[in-house]
Amino acid sequence: MHVATSPAFKENATKAIGNAGLQKALARSGPSFIARRAAAVAGLPEFEELRNTARDIKNHALANLDFYLEEYEANVVKAGGQVHWCTDADAARAAVLSICQRVGAKTVTKGKSMIGEEIAINHHLERHGITPVETDLGEYIIQLRDELPSHIIAPAFHLNMEDWEEAFRKHHTDLDPAREFLERRDILTEARTKLRSSFLAADVGITGANFLIAETGSSVIVTNEGNGDLTQTLPRVHIVLASIEKCVPTIEDCTSLLRVLARSATGQDFSVYTTFSTGVRRPGDLDGPEEYHVILIDNGRSAMIGTEFQEMLRCIRCAACMNHCPVYGAVGGHAYGWVYPGPMGSVLTPGLIGVDQAGHLPNASTFCGKCESVCPVKIPLPKLMRHWREREFERHLSPAAYRTNLGLWAWFARRPALYRLATRAAAASLGWFGRKKGKFASLPFAGGWTGGRDLPAPEGDTFFARYARAQREGTL
């Protein structure tokens, strides 16, 4: 099982910045997500209105979550399925294992599921003699390499072609060692060849859920490879892993959210496959499971409801925030040390594993606001990160030097005249000493900055002084 390394974020980030392979992958893949989203949004004039609608749907669902979850369960049962209510990861793992053992499962196929990563279901099944097989292409190689995903929609975002080839040659030793990997299609063909037998042999299929629809008791997945459909229709048992905030009231609400999901995630109007699953196979159905189980997982979500962090539960896992985040773009996903990276992870992870473990993450932000501006459900991510910073400060978890310096700044800030005098003196001094080069390669108390970049020298005055002068001169 992967242990959270979020407390070592600074060390992780330093390693990531020095990792040439990772930097190559980030430079290659990052800009394409941004460009595709921009093109998709430009082609839909009502996109901003849809964002408001999506936000309101999720707010309504969260405000009435108890009602809609009960309605959802009633409709799952009506369709021949069963809902297993799980308060935490241990309960969820036990429920999945119990189902698999009862039906004598030896092989389990799995579609991509971040909640599956959160509860570490693969390792749990393996410890009990059951073989889980990831069928999403990115998750498949992550499983071969025994890594966590580095991105929530592109799990192998951090890998290059040579990494894929190395892993496939290492694990697919039954194939021709002289085979060549010249393009992506070669990778895809080999993965399809290896996975086909697993699809046919699986006793149980496990998928995640992008949405749960209370009105019908349906689970919804969006994929681009079709593996999710094979995972949930070929085995005789289908298990859905879903966290409680995935529930929405109606099919109409779900389709509204789907209109912003793919555009925000991959720049597609819709993903290639959007699949609604409702209960067990009915008489006359050509395929489908004999048993349909939903593992409904809380694992800390209900504790966020009614708090300042409730807005985080609107997240529909599109990854737009991390695709546009300069910090994620520099260090990738593994630096964050757990399942959820980027801005959404910087808010969600402290809520799930504790700010004492993940306190570095809300601080790993430039607060440029880009994450909030692209979020399809308008989650105020910078505001929520500030709330975690406040919690960290209140619990005396932040470094002593940080607390001392912040206290010193607060003392000056409460005395405006003295604050302006001190800042003007500092700006003038730094401007004078840096007048020749216009920058500082090193500076006392600023090593964290100058260790990796130069600090521009002030031009000799503060913003407040310039603003006041401009007002007097009438140039504003």
Number of C-alpha atoms within 10 A of each C-alpha: 13 14 7 14 16 27 17 15 19 15 12 19 22 12 14 19 15 11 12 11 15 20 18 13 17 20 12 13 16 19 13 14 17 18 12 17 22 15 13 19 18 11 12 13 10 10 17 15 10 18 21 13 18 25 21 16 21 25 18 12 22 24 14 13 22 13 13 21 23 12 17 24 24 18 21 26 17 14 18 16 21 20 17 16 16 19 15 15 19 14 18 25 20 15 17 21 17 12 16 21 14 8 12 12 18 18 23 25 29 30 28 27 22 24 20 23 18 16 21 19 21 20 16 19 21 13 9 11 12 19 19 23 22 25 27 25 21 19 24 20 23 20 17 15 16 12 15 23 25 25 23 22 20 17 22 23 20 22 20 16 13 11 14 20 15 11 14 19 15 12 12 13 9 7 12 9 10 7 9 10 15 10 9 10 10 14 17 11 11 14 18 14 10 13 20 12 10 19 24 14 16 22 20 28 29 26 27 24 25 23 24 30 27 25 19 21 26 24 26 20 22 23 20 12 14 16 22 25 21 19 27 27 21 20 24 19 25 29 25 27 25 25 24 23 24 23 27 27 24 17 17 12 17 19 12 15 24 22 20 27 28 22 25 27 26 23 22 18 18 18 19 13 15 16 17 17 21 21 25 24 19 13 6 6 8 8 14 22 20 16 18 25 24 28 22 22 23 19 22 17 20 17 13 16 17 11 9 12 22 18 21 23 20 21 19 21 18 20 28 29 27 25 28 22 21 18 17 25 18 17 23 28 29 24 25 29 25 22 25 26 27 33 30 26 26 27 27 29 24 20 19 17 15 12 24 16 18 29 25 23 29 27 14 18 18 11 18 11 16 19 25 21 16 21 26 32 27 20 23 16 27 22 16 22 25 15 16 25 20 13 16 19 15 10 11 12 16 17 10 10 9 11 14 11 11 12 12 11 12 12 13 17 13 10 10 11 10 13 16 16 11 13 16 18 15 16 17 18 17 21 19 15 15 18 15 9 10 16 16 17 14 16 14 7 8 11 12 11 13 16 12 10 12 14 17 15 20 19 15 17 17 16 11 12 12 11 13 12 13 12 11 10 9 8 8 9
